[in-house]
Amino acid sequence: MRFTLSVLYLAIATTIPAFAQQAAVSKQALEVENCVVQYINKVDVPARAEGTLTELKVDEGVNVAKDEILAIIDDTAAKITVSLKEAEEKEAILNATNEVNLNDAKNSEELAKAEAEAYEELRRERAIPYWELEKKKLEAERALLRIDLAEMQKSIAQVQAFGKRQELALAKYELERRKVVAPWDGFIESRRAQLGEWVQPGTPLLTLIQMDKLRVEGDIDALASRKVVKGTKVEVRIFDKNSSSSSSSSSSSSSSSEQKPIEGTLGYVSMEVDLNSRHRVWVEIDNVKDDGVWRYKPGMTAEITIP
């Protein structure tokens, strides 16, 4: 009996520290591995029409704003087409708003109707033959048909004006396609086309990257990440490779500004587990400028801490 109690006390004594150690571990912050700063948006801006590249308005290393014109493809023919379609639209609008034929038809109908009534009076007095009266009645009916015809022609002219308006819009769209514009605010990383080069739709001209927002990506252990979900609060630290390669004696003071934590939330937790039993996660961060230079750059090492 004493032996059994001794074994029981020994088991309790060894189990309590184990539970305490496990609870302490569970309270420790979770570190995400292999963290690096990545682009969110990086695109090769393409040509949308074929032709000769007549203007390149930007060069490598400049910041551009959304919808800023970066390059122009030869638009001579497109401009001429727009001018032609504008003239055709004006002609169609004039025809659609023309009331001359309709007013003339209405006046002719009133005149023919008055003549027919006068001929009826003359016929009652037997001053004219029967067929003269019938002729005037038919002319009055014909005048009514001319009114219907004039109204139909006006409706057709309005439809034609609408068609010309759409043709003009299409011509303007073709002209706009020859302007290469920035899809969003960004930084010209590289220029891939040359002035005077013949390009086709889809030909990459410039490489544009977004720098005001970046993404810090890393891997987290699948077992440890069971309770980690999108929206979890995290802290991000970003390190300059140059500062991290300095001597360890000065790293604590020189890189302190680089290690200042950035508060954020997990924007993504992968459902897929890789061969090392890890999930991919990322956090979006806002970039800032120091004396006109972006503080954080793609390729910098980082760390993500989940409290």
C-alpha positions as CSV (number, residue, x, y, z in Angstrom):
1,M,0.0,0.0,0.0
2,R,2.8,2.4,0.8
3,F,4.5,1.5,-2.4
4,T,1.3,2.3,-4.4
5,L,1.0,5.7,-2.7
6,S,4.6,6.5,-3.4
7,V,4.1,5.7,-7.1
8,L,1.0,7.9,-7.2
9,Y,2.8,10.8,-5.5
10,L,5.7,10.4,-7.9
11,A,3.3,10.4,-11.0
12,I,1.5,13.6,-9.7
13,A,4.8,15.3,-9.0
14,T,6.1,14.6,-12.5
15,T,2.7,15.5,-14.2
16,I,2.1,18.9,-12.7
17,P,5.4,20.4,-14.0
18,A,4.6,18.9,-17.4
19,F,1.2,20.6,-17.5
20,A,2.7,23.8,-16.2
21,Q,5.4,23.7,-18.9
22,Q,2.8,23.0,-21.6
23,A,0.6,25.9,-20.4
24,A,3.7,28.2,-20.5
25,V,4.5,27.1,-24.0
26,S,0.9,27.7,-25.1
27,K,1.1,31.3,-23.8
28,Q,4.3,32.0,-25.8
29,A,4.0,34.1,-28.9
30,L,3.9,32.2,-32.2
31,E,6.6,33.0,-34.7
32,V,6.0,32.8,-38.5
33,E,9.1,31.5,-40.4
34,N,10.8,32.5,-43.6
35,C,9.1,35.9,-43.7
36,V,9.9,38.2,-46.6
37,V,8.4,41.4,-48.1
38,Q,6.6,40.8,-51.4
39,Y,4.7,42.8,-54.0
40,I,1.0,42.9,-54.0
41,N,0.7,44.2,-57.5
42,K,3.4,43.9,-60.2
43,V,2.3,44.0,-63.8
44,D,3.8,44.3,-67.3
45,V,1.7,47.1,-68.7
46,P,0.8,46.0,-72.3
47,A,0.0,47.7,-75.5
48,R,-3.7,47.5,-76.4
49,A,-3.4,48.3,-80.1
50,E,-0.9,47.7,-82.8
51,G,1.3,50.4,-84.3
52,T,4.5,52.3,-83.9
53,L,5.3,53.5,-80.4
54,T,5.6,57.2,-81.0
55,E,5.9,58.5,-77.4
56,L,7.3,57.2,-74.1
57,K,6.5,59.7,-71.4
58,V,8.1,57.9,-68.5
59,D,11.4,56.2,-67.7
60,E,12.6,53.7,-65.1
61,G,12.6,54.8,-61.5
62,V,9.7,57.3,-61.6
63,N,6.5,57.3,-59.7
64,V,3.3,57.5,-61.7
65,A,-0.3,58.1,-60.7
66,K,-3.4,56.1,-61.7
67,D,-4.6,56.9,-65.3
68,E,-1.4,58.8,-66.1
69,I,-0.4,58.4,-69.7
70,L,2.8,56.4,-70.0
71,A,3.1,55.9,-73.7
72,I,1.3,56.6,-77.0
73,I,1.0,54.3,-80.0
74,D,0.6,56.1,-83.4
75,D,-2.9,57.5,-83.4
76,T,-3.0,59.5,-86.6
77,A,-5.6,57.3,-88.4
78,A,-7.6,57.0,-85.2
79,K,-7.9,60.8,-84.9
80,I,-9.0,61.1,-88.5
81,T,-11.6,58.5,-87.9
82,V,-12.9,60.4,-84.9
83,S,-13.2,63.6,-86.9
84,L,-15.1,61.8,-89.7
85,K,-17.5,60.1,-87.2
86,E,-18.1,63.5,-85.5
87,A,-19.1,65.0,-88.9
88,E,-21.4,62.0,-89.7
89,E,-23.0,62.3,-86.3
90,K,-23.7,66.0,-86.8
91,E,-25.3,65.2,-90.2
92,A,-27.5,62.5,-88.6
93,I,-28.6,64.8,-85.8
94,L,-29.6,67.5,-88.4
95,N,-31.7,65.0,-90.2
96,A,-33.2,63.7,-87.0
97,T,-34.3,67.2,-85.9
98,N,-35.4,68.3,-89.4
99,E,-39.1,69.3,-89.3
100,V,-39.3,70.7,-92.8
101,N,-40.7,67.6,-94.5
102,L,-43.2,67.0,-91.7
103,N,-44.5,70.5,-91.7
104,D,-44.7,70.6,-95.5
105,A,-46.7,67.4,-95.4
106,K,-49.1,68.8,-92.8
107,N,-49.6,72.0,-94.8
108,S,-50.2,70.0,-98.0
109,E,-52.8,67.9,-96.2
110,E,-54.6,71.0,-95.0
111,L,-54.6,72.5,-98.5
112,A,-55.8,69.2,-100.1
113,K,-58.6,68.9,-97.4
114,A,-59.8,72.4,-98.1
115,E,-59.8,71.8,-101.8
116,A,-61.8,68.6,-101.4
117,E,-64.4,70.4,-99.3
118,A,-64.7,73.2,-101.9
119,Y,-65.1,70.6,-104.7
120,E,-67.9,69.0,-102.7
121,E,-69.7,72.3,-102.6
122,L,-69.2,72.7,-106.3
123,R,-70.4,69.1,-106.9
124,R,-73.6,69.8,-105.0
125,E,-74.2,72.7,-107.3
126,R,-73.4,70.4,-110.2
127,A,-70.7,72.8,-111.3
128,I,-68.0,70.1,-111.7
129,P,-68.2,66.4,-112.8
130,Y,-68.2,63.6,-110.3
131,W,-64.7,62.4,-111.0
132,E,-63.2,65.8,-110.3
133,L,-64.5,65.6,-106.8
134,E,-63.2,62.0,-106.3
135,K,-59.8,63.1,-107.5
136,K,-59.6,65.8,-104.9
137,K,-60.7,63.4,-102.1
138,L,-57.9,61.0,-103.1
139,E,-55.4,63.9,-103.1
140,A,-56.5,64.7,-99.5
141,E,-56.0,61.1,-98.4
142,R,-52.6,61.0,-100.1
143,A,-51.6,64.1,-98.2
144,L,-52.4,62.2,-94.9
145,L,-50.2,59.4,-96.0
146,R,-47.4,61.9,-96.7
147,I,-47.7,63.0,-93.0
148,D,-47.3,59.4,-91.9
149,L,-44.3,59.0,-94.3
150,A,-42.6,62.2,-92.9
151,E,-43.0,61.0,-89.3
152,M,-41.6,57.6,-90.2
153,Q,-38.6,59.2,-91.9
154,K,-38.0,61.3,-88.9
155,S,-38.0,58.2,-86.6
156,I,-35.6,56.5,-89.0
157,A,-33.3,59.6,-88.9
158,Q,-33.3,59.4,-85.1
159,V,-32.3,55.8,-85.1
160,Q,-29.6,56.6,-87.6
161,A,-28.4,59.4,-85.4
162,F,-28.1,57.0,-82.5
163,G,-26.1,54.6,-84.7
164,K,-23.7,57.4,-85.7
165,R,-23.3,58.3,-82.0
166,Q,-22.3,54.8,-81.2
167,E,-19.9,54.7,-84.2
168,L,-18.3,57.9,-82.8
169,A,-18.0,56.3,-79.3
170,L,-16.3,53.3,-80.9
171,A,-13.9,55.6,-82.8
172,K,-13.0,57.4,-79.6
173,Y,-12.5,54.1,-77.8
174,E,-10.1,53.0,-80.5
175,L,-8.3,56.3,-80.1
176,E,-8.1,55.8,-76.3
177,R,-6.7,52.3,-76.8
178,R,-3.6,53.9,-78.3
179,K,-2.9,55.6,-75.0
180,V,-1.0,53.4,-72.5
181,V,-2.1,54.4,-69.0
182,A,-1.2,53.4,-65.5
183,P,-3.8,51.1,-63.9
184,W,-2.9,52.3,-60.4
185,D,-0.4,54.4,-58.5
186,G,3.0,52.8,-58.8
187,F,6.7,52.8,-59.6
188,I,8.2,52.1,-63.0
189,E,10.5,49.2,-62.3
190,S,11.7,48.7,-65.9
191,R,11.1,49.8,-69.5
192,R,10.8,47.0,-71.9
193,A,9.9,48.7,-75.2
194,Q,11.8,51.3,-77.3
195,L,10.6,54.4,-79.0
196,G,9.8,53.7,-82.6
197,E,9.2,50.0,-82.0
198,W,6.3,48.3,-83.7
199,V,4.1,46.7,-81.0
200,Q,1.1,44.4,-81.0
201,P,-1.8,44.1,-78.6
202,G,-0.4,42.5,-75.5
203,T,3.2,43.5,-76.1
204,P,4.7,44.4,-72.6
205,L,6.0,47.9,-72.6
206,L,6.7,48.8,-68.9
207,T,6.9,47.0,-65.6
208,L,4.8,48.7,-63.0
209,I,4.9,47.8,-59.3
210,Q,2.8,49.1,-56.4
211,M,4.8,50.5,-53.5
212,D,2.3,52.2,-51.2
213,K,1.1,48.8,-50.0
214,L,3.2,45.6,-49.6
215,R,2.7,42.1,-48.4
216,V,4.8,40.2,-45.8
217,E,4.6,36.5,-46.4
218,G,5.8,33.6,-44.3
219,D,5.2,30.0,-43.2
220,I,3.6,28.7,-40.0
221,D,3.6,25.2,-38.6
222,A,0.4,23.4,-39.4
223,L,0.0,22.0,-35.9
224,A,0.6,25.4,-34.2
225,S,-1.7,27.2,-36.6
226,R,-4.9,25.4,-35.9
227,K,-6.3,28.3,-34.1
228,V,-4.8,30.9,-36.4
229,V,-7.4,32.3,-38.8
230,K,-7.7,35.3,-41.1
231,G,-8.1,38.5,-39.2
232,T,-5.8,37.4,-36.3
233,K,-3.9,40.3,-34.8
234,V,-0.1,40.2,-35.5
235,E,3.0,42.3,-35.2
236,V,5.4,42.7,-38.1
237,R,9.0,43.7,-38.0
238,I,11.0,44.4,-41.2
239,F,14.8,44.3,-41.4
240,D,17.0,45.9,-44.0
241,K,19.5,43.3,-45.3
242,N,22.3,45.8,-45.1
243,S,21.6,46.5,-41.4
244,S,21.2,42.8,-40.7
245,S,24.6,42.0,-42.2
246,S,26.4,44.5,-39.8
247,S,28.3,43.5,-36.8
248,S,26.3,41.9,-34.0
249,S,27.6,44.4,-31.4
250,S,26.0,47.3,-33.2
251,S,22.9,45.5,-34.5
252,S,20.8,46.1,-31.4
253,S,21.2,49.9,-31.7
254,S,21.6,50.5,-35.5
255,S,18.6,48.3,-36.5
256,S,16.3,49.3,-33.8
257,S,14.4,51.6,-36.1
258,E,14.0,48.7,-38.6
259,Q,12.7,46.4,-35.9
260,K,9.9,48.8,-34.8
261,P,6.8,46.6,-34.8
262,I,3.9,47.2,-37.3
263,E,0.5,46.2,-36.1
264,G,-1.6,44.3,-38.6
265,T,-3.9,41.4,-39.2
266,L,-3.5,38.2,-41.1
267,G,-5.1,38.7,-44.5
268,Y,-4.7,35.1,-45.6
269,V,-4.1,31.6,-44.2
270,S,-3.6,28.9,-46.8
271,M,-5.6,25.8,-46.6
272,E,-2.8,23.8,-48.3
273,V,-0.1,22.2,-46.2
274,D,3.3,21.9,-47.9
275,L,5.9,19.1,-47.7
276,N,7.3,20.6,-44.4
277,S,3.8,20.6,-42.8
278,R,3.5,24.4,-43.0
279,H,0.8,26.8,-44.1
280,R,1.5,30.0,-46.0
281,V,0.2,33.3,-44.4
282,W,0.5,36.9,-45.3
283,V,-0.1,40.4,-43.9
284,E,-0.6,43.6,-45.8
285,I,1.3,46.7,-44.6
286,D,1.3,50.3,-45.6
287,N,4.6,51.6,-46.9
288,V,5.9,55.1,-46.1
289,K,8.5,57.4,-47.6
290,D,11.6,58.7,-45.9
291,D,12.9,61.8,-47.8
292,G,11.1,60.6,-50.9
293,V,12.4,57.0,-50.7
294,W,10.2,54.1,-49.9
295,R,11.1,52.7,-46.5
296,Y,10.2,49.1,-47.2
297,K,11.1,47.3,-50.3
298,P,10.3,43.9,-51.8
299,G,12.9,41.3,-50.8
300,M,13.5,42.6,-47.3
301,T,13.5,40.0,-44.6
302,A,10.9,40.2,-41.9
303,E,9.2,38.5,-39.0
304,I,5.6,38.0,-38.0
305,T,4.7,37.5,-34.4
306,I,1.3,36.2,-33.3
307,P,0.8,37.2,-29.7
